Amino acid sequence: MKKYMNESMDPCEDFYEFACGNWKKYHSIPADRTSYDTFEMLRENLDVVLRNLLSEPIDEEENYLLNSTLYNKTTKAAVKAKFFYKSCMNEERLKQRAEKPLIKLLNELGGWPIIQPDWDDTNFDLEKLMADLKLFNNDILITEWIGPDIINSKNYIIQIDQTTLGLPGRSYFLDASYSKYLDAYKAFILSVATILGAPMTEAVQDVNDLITFETKLANIMIPSENRRNVTDLYLKTSIGALRNYFPQFDWVHYFSIILGKEVDLEEPVACYCMDYLYKLFDILKHTPPRTITNYLVWRFVRHRTNNLDNRFLMAKQRFYYVLFGREQSPPRWQFCVSQVNSNMGMALGSLFVKKYFDENSKNDASTLEMTKRLQEAFRQILKENKWLGDHTKDYARKKIDKMNLKIGYPDFLLNIDELGKKYYDVDAHPDYFFENTLSILRHLTKIEQMKIGRLFDQYGNLQQWWKEESIYNFHQRAKCMIDQYNSYIIPDVDTYMDGFITQGENIADNGGLKQAFKAYEMWLRNNPGADETLPGINLTGRQLFFLNFAQVWCGKQRIDTVKSRLKVAVHSPGIFRVIGTLSNSEDFARVYNCPLDSAMNPSEKCSL
């Protein structure tokens, strides 16, 4: 802790510099990273542990179950995870197979016009193509998922919304100052297409048409700052009603493919994007099938470059260098660990828990005590609150009482049969990384769609349990925080933060710190003789509490990465997670004896 501190800085003037001022002297951003911070350091150590687990020998019996096709007969999820890792690490096999697995799949999907100048649109089927790509867990043009109805959460229903773009945000397509990123995006598409055999002249025109189409999509998407109030977006409708609203799209065909069954016209749908859909179908009406297909397939192909040979990874790296400033790709083993962790996290988690997690610690008395103190601290904060009405407080207390404590890991991770059921339809073979990934993607989509109609608990319904006065007070206080964070200028890019997009997480940071410190104070009262100081650091236990909070956020980002997150990231940069939160904290100001109206103790604070 001490070596990262800049003790020459007055903590009441800039606590981030006081806590993290020397951090950059000891750490630089690795060439294969877009940022580097405390979390990345922990992740590095964890990745090494996970690599060792995945590299452990597979039982001879499990190897014997491999057959001559793409599949294996094992039911053990952890073994499948090891096969998946092994297939990712088999670079020689990837080189041998080259683009063949992707070409085979593209042909099954109806082809990719950009690599087929003679592509015929006679059999173009928009709904089928979108649905087929969704089966591989790709949401393109429309995001579809199964989730609890926010008005009546006892049932899971179909939900649809506007989707994401191929670049981090709308600005990349609409703001001329982002032109270098758009040019790099075009070059990336063209590189992948030419590797797959696209003739250059025709491909350039196809890419230009594709970008024009995606720019139109960016233009009709509702910005995130206008989507904060979910009740304003929510419309409870049905498949039949959607068919009446948008008869140009065969919703029955689309949902039947995704759900794997014939759908009823009365099937409920929660729609969050009616205005977007009206504009989307107008764009589609005036866009040639070739361009639409090129775009849909590209959005799928882009992510499949991860599962092919080094030519595709190099094309991606050139793009990432411009987009994020990343100087090189991560080591292959680290990439493969990430692939397993993101796609088969529970299976990998079971290996970790068995080897490193003490089962008794799951029910450790001190851990349980800490979580219960946090709950009690929240109750105290609620009791002391002056701006919430009594009715709203009563409902908030009921929500606290219904909270479930989730500590350690779910029990099924240690149950081979139960865990195996989670991955029952996942096929894995050490020679077929591409097909293994497709199998997992199909599995993830299937699991998602099987949730439809599932019962949920009775306490998650969206209802207006806040009284109007409390709502008004909340918005006034939230506006204070929005204005506060809007005033911060991000170092290196000389650009103001977006306090609106980040308001939810800023509120959470402020409230979480207040709650944690109150819980710590409760512990100190019950342990009056505890020595909470550290040798070599002349700070009290309470002061160390805030120092530790701040040093969690020590780190740095590449400039292009900062720019990419400006209008899409819901978290503030680390420096303002420290300065913004602590400058609102009466506890911090008291513990560090900060004079009133010093930088870290303004007389006007934002509090929720």
Legacy VTK file of the C-alpha trace (Angstrom):
# vtk DataFile Version 3.0
C-alpha trace
ASCII
DATASET POLYDATA
POINTS 608 float
0.000 0.000 0.000
2.722 2.408 1.021
4.781 2.205 -2.164
1.803 3.224 -4.314
1.097 6.299 -2.187
2.297 9.813 -2.956
2.602 11.000 0.617
3.652 14.474 -0.506
0.099 15.064 -1.727
-2.415 16.469 0.743
-5.164 13.809 0.994
-7.730 16.569 1.410
-6.797 18.072 -1.956
-6.525 14.985 -4.204
-7.013 11.652 -2.518
-6.530 9.667 -5.722
-3.050 11.140 -6.135
-2.365 10.567 -2.431
-3.416 6.889 -2.682
-2.269 6.020 -6.216
0.254 8.688 -7.186
3.194 6.274 -7.370
1.285 3.350 -8.865
2.381 4.218 -12.410
6.031 4.123 -11.375
5.695 0.412 -10.691
3.301 -0.619 -13.445
2.995 0.012 -17.169
0.259 -1.244 -19.459
1.379 -4.572 -20.979
1.497 -4.592 -24.774
-1.403 -7.060 -24.948
-3.734 -5.013 -22.719
-5.915 -1.984 -23.260
-5.730 -1.041 -19.593
-4.007 -2.166 -16.441
-5.207 -1.897 -12.866
-5.591 -3.810 -9.623
-8.252 -6.057 -11.111
-6.045 -6.944 -14.083
-3.246 -7.891 -11.706
-5.553 -10.249 -9.852
-6.871 -11.615 -13.140
-3.333 -12.363 -14.310
-2.678 -14.485 -11.245
-6.015 -16.243 -11.580
-5.387 -17.001 -15.263
-2.185 -18.850 -14.376
-4.082 -20.944 -11.839
-6.833 -21.722 -14.354
-4.286 -22.632 -17.035
-2.729 -25.157 -14.695
-6.119 -26.672 -13.911
-7.056 -26.976 -17.593
-3.652 -28.450 -18.460
-3.931 -31.288 -15.951
-4.020 -34.742 -17.603
-7.375 -36.105 -18.706
-8.260 -39.589 -17.493
-7.419 -42.346 -19.974
-11.024 -43.484 -19.703
-12.258 -40.082 -20.913
-9.781 -40.051 -23.808
-11.022 -43.510 -24.773
-14.541 -42.146 -25.118
-13.441 -39.899 -27.987
-14.750 -41.317 -31.219
-13.784 -40.700 -34.820
-16.309 -37.900 -35.336
-16.408 -34.414 -33.849
-18.011 -35.542 -30.628
-17.137 -37.186 -27.337
-19.356 -39.256 -25.112
-18.279 -37.980 -21.726
-20.918 -36.458 -19.466
-18.365 -34.744 -17.225
-18.467 -30.982 -17.680
-14.928 -30.469 -16.377
-13.565 -32.919 -18.964
-15.403 -31.063 -21.727
-13.819 -27.826 -20.517
-10.370 -29.430 -20.744
-11.080 -30.706 -24.262
-12.265 -27.236 -25.237
-9.056 -25.680 -23.899
-6.945 -28.300 -25.650
-8.680 -27.623 -28.972
-8.029 -23.894 -28.581
-4.349 -24.498 -27.874
-3.932 -26.779 -30.905
-2.589 -24.083 -33.246
-1.136 -26.583 -35.706
-4.569 -28.096 -36.219
-6.088 -24.630 -36.656
-3.504 -23.847 -39.319
-4.219 -27.104 -41.147
-7.966 -26.511 -41.230
-7.591 -22.788 -42.091
-10.912 -21.211 -43.116
-12.630 -24.481 -44.106
-14.890 -24.755 -41.012
-16.183 -21.213 -41.486
-16.760 -21.612 -45.244
-18.738 -24.802 -44.595
-20.938 -22.998 -42.070
-21.436 -19.955 -44.310
-22.655 -22.215 -47.090
-25.144 -23.781 -44.685
-26.382 -20.295 -43.781
-26.946 -19.421 -47.447
-23.570 -17.856 -48.210
-21.866 -14.518 -47.629
-22.350 -12.316 -50.705
-19.127 -10.361 -50.173
-17.072 -13.479 -50.957
-19.515 -14.650 -53.631
-19.899 -12.054 -56.427
-22.546 -14.256 -58.085
-24.622 -14.588 -54.888
-28.316 -14.897 -55.793
-30.928 -13.185 -53.607
-33.780 -15.312 -54.964
-33.936 -17.377 -51.772
-33.240 -14.505 -49.370
-35.127 -15.147 -46.127
-34.492 -12.390 -43.583
-36.362 -13.994 -40.710
-34.647 -17.358 -41.151
-31.178 -15.847 -41.394
-31.688 -13.692 -38.297
-33.093 -16.643 -36.370
-30.346 -19.027 -37.520
-27.714 -16.559 -36.351
-29.565 -16.152 -33.046
-29.234 -19.914 -32.530
-25.491 -19.240 -32.363
-26.161 -16.643 -29.633
-25.920 -13.645 -31.981
-28.374 -10.757 -31.617
-28.270 -8.744 -34.827
-30.776 -5.979 -35.706
-33.000 -7.167 -32.824
-31.981 -8.369 -29.371
-34.160 -11.263 -28.183
-34.073 -13.027 -24.838
-36.299 -14.787 -22.320
-36.662 -13.071 -18.969
-39.125 -12.299 -16.177
-41.891 -9.910 -17.150
-41.078 -6.799 -15.143
-44.753 -6.144 -14.480
-45.641 -9.723 -13.524
-42.419 -11.523 -12.701
-43.956 -14.932 -11.975
-43.450 -15.835 -15.648
-40.535 -15.677 -18.044
-41.602 -14.258 -21.394
-40.074 -13.260 -24.744
-38.359 -9.860 -24.645
-37.061 -7.776 -27.554
-35.042 -4.578 -27.790
-32.759 -2.649 -30.110
-29.368 -4.248 -30.445
-25.723 -3.166 -30.439
-23.459 -2.089 -33.288
-20.135 -3.340 -34.599
-18.306 -0.417 -32.964
-18.569 0.643 -29.294
-21.246 3.297 -29.808
-23.353 5.400 -32.171
-20.794 8.207 -32.181
-18.297 6.050 -34.066
-20.622 6.123 -37.070
-22.156 9.576 -36.673
-19.323 11.790 -35.393
-16.654 12.785 -37.936
-14.012 12.960 -35.192
-14.217 9.137 -34.942
-13.398 8.628 -38.621
-10.090 6.823 -37.993
-11.939 4.109 -36.066
-14.528 3.722 -38.799
-11.753 3.426 -41.388
-10.085 0.719 -39.265
-13.420 -1.093 -38.989
-13.783 -1.061 -42.782
-10.241 -2.368 -43.165
-10.976 -5.172 -40.707
-14.050 -6.306 -42.645
-12.141 -6.128 -45.919
-9.189 -8.086 -44.495
-11.390 -10.927 -43.266
-13.347 -11.002 -46.518
-10.226 -11.159 -48.694
-8.730 -13.943 -46.557
-11.915 -15.858 -47.334
-11.435 -15.255 -51.054
-13.404 -12.079 -51.787
-12.344 -10.252 -54.983
-10.984 -6.879 -53.879
-12.858 -4.538 -56.250
-16.311 -5.935 -55.521
-15.520 -6.321 -51.826
-14.687 -2.637 -51.417
-18.118 -1.677 -52.743
-19.835 -4.264 -50.549
-18.039 -2.976 -47.460
-18.993 0.614 -48.250
-22.634 -0.420 -48.647
-22.449 -2.368 -45.382
-21.069 0.639 -43.494
-23.730 2.920 -44.983
-26.378 0.491 -43.761
-24.893 0.261 -40.265
-24.639 4.059 -40.093
-28.374 4.238 -40.762
-28.912 1.786 -37.900
-26.784 3.953 -35.610
-28.900 6.948 -36.537
-32.195 5.324 -35.459
-30.960 3.789 -32.216
-32.150 5.561 -29.086
-29.140 6.864 -27.093
-28.596 5.263 -23.696
-29.206 8.558 -21.897
-32.768 8.487 -23.230
-33.364 4.904 -22.093
-32.869 5.169 -18.334
-36.562 4.856 -17.442
-37.527 1.286 -18.315
-41.228 1.895 -17.664
-41.308 4.459 -20.475
-39.865 1.906 -22.904
-41.837 -1.147 -21.807
-44.767 -2.325 -23.905
-46.530 -5.608 -23.125
-47.680 -7.047 -26.422
-47.896 -10.430 -28.178
-46.567 -12.153 -31.266
-49.922 -11.640 -32.946
-49.913 -7.935 -32.129
-46.351 -7.575 -33.430
-47.529 -9.160 -36.663
-50.221 -6.503 -36.904
-47.816 -3.668 -36.086
-45.125 -4.912 -38.487
-46.716 -7.207 -41.106
-43.595 -6.984 -43.305
-41.742 -9.267 -40.869
-42.795 -12.878 -40.266
-42.629 -12.939 -36.472
-44.140 -16.426 -36.218
-41.445 -17.879 -38.487
-38.703 -15.992 -36.616
-39.734 -17.006 -33.098
-40.587 -20.582 -34.102
-37.005 -21.159 -35.281
-35.490 -19.578 -32.178
-37.756 -21.371 -29.709
-37.646 -24.653 -31.600
-41.423 -25.033 -31.644
-44.538 -23.581 -33.213
-45.479 -20.394 -31.387
-48.916 -19.180 -30.418
-50.045 -15.766 -31.613
-51.094 -15.016 -28.037
-47.548 -15.635 -26.747
-46.700 -12.521 -24.687
-43.778 -10.316 -25.676
-42.195 -7.444 -23.746
-41.034 -4.869 -26.290
-38.649 -2.029 -25.387
-38.067 -0.639 -28.868
-41.261 0.165 -30.759
-39.955 3.410 -32.264
-36.729 1.682 -33.298
-38.659 -1.143 -34.989
-40.765 1.257 -37.073
-37.616 2.943 -38.355
-35.711 -0.336 -38.754
-38.269 -1.905 -41.053
-38.375 1.251 -43.150
-34.581 1.027 -43.602
-34.808 -2.671 -44.455
-37.485 -1.944 -47.035
-35.105 0.353 -48.911
-31.963 -1.790 -48.585
-30.986 -4.533 -51.080
-30.947 -8.111 -49.724
-27.258 -8.377 -50.639
-26.342 -5.548 -48.265
-28.588 -6.841 -45.482
-27.102 -10.328 -45.777
-23.571 -8.983 -45.898
-24.198 -7.079 -42.681
-25.932 -9.882 -40.784
-23.319 -12.458 -41.716
-20.436 -10.067 -41.022
-21.625 -9.483 -37.466
-21.501 -13.263 -37.006
-18.211 -13.802 -38.856
-16.483 -11.096 -36.853
-16.684 -13.122 -33.653
-15.802 -16.398 -35.373
-12.386 -14.992 -36.281
-11.494 -15.923 -32.686
-11.886 -19.592 -33.586
-9.714 -19.668 -36.703
-6.020 -19.537 -37.565
-3.517 -16.759 -37.009
-4.346 -14.842 -40.217
-7.715 -13.901 -38.783
-6.303 -13.059 -35.358
-3.746 -10.749 -36.971
-6.523 -8.921 -38.824
-8.358 -8.504 -35.533
-5.195 -7.276 -33.808
-4.634 -4.572 -36.446
-8.182 -3.388 -35.810
-7.784 -3.481 -32.020
-4.564 -1.495 -32.235
-6.479 1.433 -33.735
-9.669 0.961 -31.719
-8.166 0.406 -28.262
-4.433 1.005 -28.662
-3.642 -2.635 -27.855
-0.143 -3.266 -29.211
-0.265 -7.050 -29.535
-2.547 -10.021 -28.985
-2.438 -11.772 -25.607
-0.467 -15.024 -25.279
-2.318 -17.968 -26.778
-2.740 -19.740 -23.440
-4.294 -16.654 -21.889
-6.665 -16.232 -24.817
-7.707 -19.880 -24.484
-8.232 -19.635 -20.724
-10.480 -16.629 -21.393
-12.428 -18.598 -24.022
-13.107 -21.445 -21.594
-13.922 -19.106 -18.717
-16.405 -17.055 -20.733
-18.073 -20.042 -22.432
-17.844 -22.790 -19.794
-17.353 -20.803 -16.619
-19.262 -23.130 -14.299
-17.330 -26.190 -15.499
-14.022 -24.385 -15.008
-15.271 -23.069 -11.684
-15.840 -26.606 -10.461
-12.159 -27.424 -11.052
-11.130 -24.305 -9.135
-13.478 -24.927 -6.211
-12.390 -28.545 -5.804
-8.717 -27.655 -5.623
-8.571 -24.231 -4.011
-11.795 -23.535 -2.151
-12.088 -24.755 1.421
-15.650 -26.033 1.681
-15.846 -24.899 5.308
-15.114 -21.310 4.317
-18.436 -21.151 2.495
-20.111 -21.166 5.894
-17.311 -19.307 7.642
-18.680 -17.438 10.648
-16.680 -14.260 9.969
-17.906 -14.098 6.353
-21.500 -14.544 7.440
-21.030 -11.941 10.155
-19.624 -9.452 7.642
-22.555 -9.852 5.249
-25.071 -9.556 8.059
-23.343 -6.388 9.288
-23.641 -4.937 5.803
-27.368 -5.669 5.834
-27.727 -4.092 9.250
-25.735 -1.065 8.096
-28.198 -0.623 5.238
-31.083 -0.744 7.700
-29.407 1.936 9.807
-28.809 4.173 6.803
-32.453 3.747 5.818
-33.573 4.636 9.345
-31.448 7.800 9.362
-32.591 8.853 5.897
-34.415 12.204 5.904
-35.695 12.469 2.335
-37.516 9.139 1.863
-41.094 8.975 3.116
-42.137 6.428 5.754
-44.179 4.413 3.228
-41.187 4.072 0.896
-38.906 3.188 3.815
-41.257 0.391 4.884
-41.118 -1.192 1.431
-37.345 -0.802 1.303
-37.042 -2.623 4.642
-39.129 -5.487 3.251
-36.772 -5.760 0.288
-33.767 -5.933 2.636
-35.462 -8.704 4.614
-36.008 -10.717 1.420
-32.357 -10.554 0.348
-30.651 -13.925 -0.069
-26.999 -14.317 0.879
-24.941 -15.985 -1.852
-21.480 -16.809 -0.536
-18.705 -18.819 -2.157
-20.208 -20.995 -4.863
-23.457 -22.851 -5.715
-23.580 -26.419 -4.392
-24.095 -27.975 -7.827
-20.489 -27.135 -8.765
-19.372 -30.054 -6.604
-22.048 -32.425 -7.890
-20.700 -34.122 -11.016
-24.122 -35.281 -12.208
-25.844 -31.936 -11.635
-23.027 -30.014 -13.293
-23.000 -32.468 -16.186
-26.677 -31.706 -16.838
-25.788 -28.027 -17.280
-23.653 -28.976 -20.301
-25.494 -32.112 -21.402
-25.699 -31.084 -25.067
-22.229 -29.543 -25.377
-19.868 -31.526 -27.613
-16.117 -31.084 -27.234
-13.210 -32.628 -29.100
-9.529 -31.665 -28.759
-9.138 -31.266 -32.550
-12.173 -29.116 -33.378
-12.070 -25.694 -31.713
-14.410 -24.062 -34.230
-17.114 -26.722 -33.890
-16.697 -26.844 -30.107
-17.441 -23.124 -29.944
-20.525 -23.479 -32.129
-21.772 -26.284 -29.911
-21.408 -24.106 -26.821
-23.114 -21.152 -28.517
-26.069 -23.321 -29.530
-26.204 -24.650 -25.981
-26.268 -21.152 -24.476
-29.095 -20.076 -26.772
-31.074 -23.234 -26.054
-30.765 -22.771 -22.302
-31.899 -19.152 -22.663
-34.960 -20.014 -24.717
-35.984 -22.897 -22.418
-36.688 -20.349 -19.669
-39.954 -19.327 -21.328
-42.924 -19.736 -18.998
-40.711 -20.628 -16.007
-42.031 -19.537 -12.650
-40.147 -16.834 -10.841
-40.461 -15.646 -7.253
-43.320 -13.370 -6.285
-41.210 -10.452 -5.064
-39.586 -9.223 -8.286
-42.472 -7.376 -9.889
-41.972 -3.859 -11.194
-44.397 -1.729 -9.221
-44.402 1.843 -8.070
-43.768 1.378 -4.342
-42.180 4.848 -4.047
-44.437 7.765 -3.166
-44.320 10.827 -5.417
-42.497 12.968 -2.855
-39.760 10.360 -2.501
-39.465 10.070 -6.283
-39.078 13.842 -6.610
-36.428 13.934 -3.868
-34.552 11.063 -5.495
-34.423 12.761 -8.897
-33.225 16.013 -7.350
-30.415 14.219 -5.541
-29.576 12.107 -8.572
-29.340 15.301 -10.651
-26.828 16.642 -8.131
-24.659 13.583 -8.738
-25.078 13.772 -12.514
-23.956 17.409 -12.493
-21.051 16.586 -10.184
-19.624 13.862 -12.420
-20.371 15.878 -15.573
-17.920 18.477 -14.273
-14.955 16.083 -14.220
-12.485 16.281 -17.096
-10.895 12.959 -18.027
-7.089 13.220 -17.995
-5.185 12.730 -21.276
-8.235 13.172 -23.531
-9.357 16.562 -22.153
-13.011 15.542 -22.356
-15.801 15.871 -19.826
-17.229 12.734 -18.254
-20.802 11.667 -18.926
-22.495 11.805 -15.556
-25.808 10.655 -16.997
-24.673 7.327 -18.405
-22.619 6.574 -15.291
-25.162 7.782 -12.728
-26.376 4.310 -11.708
-22.905 3.047 -10.854
-21.893 6.361 -9.293
-24.901 6.143 -6.977
-23.925 2.549 -6.168
-20.319 3.562 -5.403
-21.446 6.341 -3.092
-24.034 4.237 -1.308
-21.831 1.145 -1.115
-18.952 3.036 0.492
-21.261 4.613 3.046
-22.783 1.239 3.871
-19.411 -0.540 4.120
-17.939 2.105 6.433
-20.972 1.994 8.700
-20.618 -1.800 8.917
-16.920 -1.367 9.733
-17.781 1.113 12.474
-20.221 -1.410 13.943
-17.446 -4.026 13.970
-15.027 -1.616 15.684
-17.562 -0.898 18.415
-17.841 -4.627 19.081
-14.058 -5.051 18.986
-12.738 -2.026 20.917
-9.287 -3.513 21.461
-8.590 -4.356 17.814
-5.372 -2.909 16.386
-6.261 -1.943 12.818
-3.022 -0.086 12.025
-0.260 -1.294 9.689
3.505 -1.052 10.270
5.222 1.706 8.301
2.003 3.567 7.470
1.093 6.377 9.840
-2.657 6.047 9.438
-5.467 4.901 11.722
-7.635 1.906 10.927
-10.419 4.186 9.741
-8.030 6.097 7.495
-6.700 2.811 6.100
-10.280 1.850 5.263
-10.531 4.745 2.815
-6.992 4.245 1.524
-7.807 0.629 0.701
-10.995 1.717 -1.054
-9.036 4.155 -3.198
-6.194 1.788 -4.086
-8.658 -0.692 -5.550
-8.995 1.833 -8.395
-5.302 2.505 -9.055
-4.569 1.938 -12.744
-4.366 3.414 -16.201
-5.911 3.041 -19.663
-4.707 3.635 -23.183
-6.065 6.860 -24.681
-8.010 5.075 -27.433
-9.560 2.812 -24.816
-10.668 5.834 -22.810
-12.283 7.303 -25.921
-14.040 4.028 -26.708
-15.665 4.015 -23.283
-16.706 7.658 -23.114
-20.279 7.237 -24.339
-20.881 3.576 -23.537
-19.200 2.739 -20.223
-21.540 2.740 -17.229
-18.608 3.005 -14.794
-16.618 6.168 -14.197
-12.829 6.044 -14.648
-11.055 4.913 -11.474
-9.816 8.380 -10.586
-13.380 9.703 -10.335
-14.713 6.617 -8.581
-12.333 7.735 -5.838
-12.586 11.538 -5.969
-16.312 11.657 -6.703
-17.287 9.176 -4.004
-14.979 10.422 -1.247
-15.756 14.104 -1.811
-19.393 13.238 -1.031
-18.487 11.340 2.141
-18.919 13.059 5.519
-17.200 10.049 7.084
-14.108 10.480 4.929
-13.871 14.214 5.643
-14.130 13.578 9.379
-11.609 10.717 9.434
-8.994 12.713 7.481
-9.820 16.018 9.193
-10.331 17.762 5.871
-11.114 21.496 6.178
-14.531 22.551 4.950
-14.417 23.621 1.297
-11.141 21.850 0.649
-11.215 19.924 -2.640
-12.145 16.642 -0.948
-14.627 18.215 1.479
-16.879 20.617 -0.447
-19.632 22.255 1.543
-22.157 21.173 -1.089
-22.240 17.387 -1.264
-24.402 14.971 -3.225
-26.033 12.260 -1.146
-28.574 9.535 -1.784
LINES 1 609
608 0 1 2 3 4 5 6 7 8 9 10 11 12 13 14 15 16 17 18 19 20 21 22 23 24 25 26 27 28 29 30 31 32 33 34 35 36 37 38 39 40 41 42 43 44 45 46 47 48 49 50 51 52 53 54 55 56 57 58 59 60 61 62 63 64 65 66 67 68 69 70 71 72 73 74 75 76 77 78 79 80 81 82 83 84 85 86 87 88 89 90 91 92 93 94 95 96 97 98 99 100 101 102 103 104 105 106 107 108 109 110 111 112 113 114 115 116 117 118 119 120 121 122 123 124 125 126 127 128 129 130 131 132 133 134 135 136 137 138 139 140 141 142 143 144 145 146 147 148 149 150 151 152 153 154 155 156 157 158 159 160 161 162 163 164 165 166 167 168 169 170 171 172 173 174 175 176 177 178 179 180 181 182 183 184 185 186 187 188 189 190 191 192 193 194 195 196 197 198 199 200 201 202 203 204 205 206 207 208 209 210 211 212 213 214 215 216 217 218 219 220 221 222 223 224 225 226 227 228 229 230 231 232 233 234 235 236 237 238 239 240 241 242 243 244 245 246 247 248 249 250 251 252 253 254 255 256 257 258 259 260 261 262 263 264 265 266 267 268 269 270 271 272 273 274 275 276 277 278 279 280 281 282 283 284 285 286 287 288 289 290 291 292 293 294 295 296 297 298 299 300 301 302 303 304 305 306 307 308 309 310 311 312 313 314 315 316 317 318 319 320 321 322 323 324 325 326 327 328 329 330 331 332 333 334 335 336 337 338 339 340 341 342 343 344 345 346 347 348 349 350 351 352 353 354 355 356 357 358 359 360 361 362 363 364 365 366 367 368 369 370 371 372 373 374 375 376 377 378 379 380 381 382 383 384 385 386 387 388 389 390 391 392 393 394 395 396 397 398 399 400 401 402 403 404 405 406 407 408 409 410 411 412 413 414 415 416 417 418 419 420 421 422 423 424 425 426 427 428 429 430 431 432 433 434 435 436 437 438 439 440 441 442 443 444 445 446 447 448 449 450 451 452 453 454 455 456 457 458 459 460 461 462 463 464 465 466 467 468 469 470 471 472 473 474 475 476 477 478 479 480 481 482 483 484 485 486 487 488 489 490 491 492 493 494 495 496 497 498 499 500 501 502 503 504 505 506 507 508 509 510 511 512 513 514 515 516 517 518 519 520 521 522 523 524 525 526 527 528 529 530 531 532 533 534 535 536 537 538 539 540 541 542 543 544 545 546 547 548 549 550 551 552 553 554 555 556 557 558 559 560 561 562 563 564 565 566 567 568 569 570 571 572 573 574 575 576 577 578 579 580 581 582 583 584 585 586 587 588 589 590 591 592 593 594 595 596 597 598 599 600 601 602 603 604 605 606 607
